[in-house]
Amino acid sequence: MVGDGSQRVRLGLVGCAVLLGLGACGPSDEAPAEARWRMVFEQLDGAVISVHGTSASDVWAVGGDPGTGPLVLHYDGARWTRRQSGASADLWWVHALAPDDVFFGGSKGTILRFDGTSFESLPTPSDATVFGIWGTSSSDLWAVGGDPLVVGKAFVWRFDGQTWAPAAGMVDVPVSSYFKVWGRSATDVRIVGSDGVILHFDGDAFTAADSPTTRRLLTLHASPDAPWVAVGGLGVAVVLEDAGAGWQDVTPEEPLKAIIGVHVQANVGYAAGNGGTVLERTATGWKRQSLGFDVFQDFHSVWIDETAGVWVAGGDLATSPLVSGVLIHRGEKPPSRQLD
């Protein structure tokens, strides 16, 4: 049984026989700090499918439900706490607007809201999986998803602070799922999904962009000072960029499996995917990174905090239930591995 700070739990970290929270696992990080990759957690009971936060001291890592509720971990800059959401679903995405305003999306049409104290389950229009959530405020949010195996199940919902409802003015695109939504502003929102589909919302209407691929696009990201990047693939990777002149295929020539997560800023960008692959965006393109240790699980989500700390989350994403969660970090200040 795992409590919200009242009980300490064993998570079965590989090579770690101590009780988490009572001692450190693995090598000490007391040596002088350097920006390198470090393992934070591995072999968690649920896959870590999404990581996001508002700062390096407000980080959420969420994911698979092994039968006891979805994995929900929170980091306050000093220690990790496992939270009980009350849900029974895999959580595929977390989007933190503020420490006391966090939204989670998942299977069975699940959308949860955390107000700083407790979780609330919000009614949604269907039981299809919510794969992505993004918004500018708690009264202007988007959610996308569907069923990758059923054409026509893709959906786009909007939240006005009270109700989730199908987005008005959607273009008719016969795809099975939209996988992620992101925006630079309320008038520049983009959505990616099955068959290479890319939608753009300009504040008034949707249009379908010219896409240079028919492979599924799984995640996209942009910031005001970095281009749009979309990643995906099914067996074989695809990486696209749009710096203002339309979408271009910039997939590395090196053979890569699907790339699933991405986050970009002005001077830094990382993407990650199947088989523990991590790419870095450089002046000459996307290059594969050496972590310095092996990761055999699939990465699903990337997030860069305000200190340029890079968080990458994953697990066994092709199993049922979704298990063997892994979380890695790159930065000068290594995060704690203490979990209450």
Number of C-alpha atoms within 10 A of each C-alpha: 7 15 13 14 14 10 13 19 17 17 18 17 21 12 9 13 13 15 18 20 20 12 12 16 19 15 7 7 13 7 6 7 11 11 14 16 21 18 21 21 23 23 19 20 25 29 36 38 32 30 27 26 23 16 18 21 17 17 21 23 28 29 33 33 23 19 13 16 19 27 26 22 20 22 22 16 14 14 15 22 23 23 20 17 19 14 18 17 23 28 32 28 27 28 22 25 17 17 18 13 15 21 25 27 27 27 21 16 19 24 25 21 21 18 14 11 8 13 18 14 15 14 15 19 12 15 14 21 28 33 28 27 27 23 23 14 15 19 13 13 20 26 30 27 29 27 22 19 10 11 14 15 18 23 23 23 20 20 19 13 11 10 13 19 17 17 14 12 11 16 11 10 12 13 21 20 31 33 29 26 28 24 22 16 13 16 13 12 19 24 28 26 28 24 18 23 23 23 20 18 18 13 11 9 12 18 15 16 14 13 17 15 19 13 21 23 31 29 28 28 24 23 16 12 11 18 16 23 24 31 29 30 23 15 12 14 22 27 23 20 21 16 12 8 7 13 19 17 16 15 19 15 8 9 9 18 20 27 33 28 28 29 26 24 17 11 11 14 23 24 30 29 28 26 19 22 23 22 19 17 18 12 8 6 11 19 18 16 15 12 17 10 10 11 19 14 24 28 33 30 27 28 23 25 17 11 11 17 20 22 26 33 32 37 31 25 22 10 10 10 16 23 25 24 28 28 25 21 24 21 19 15 16 21 23 17 19 20 25 23
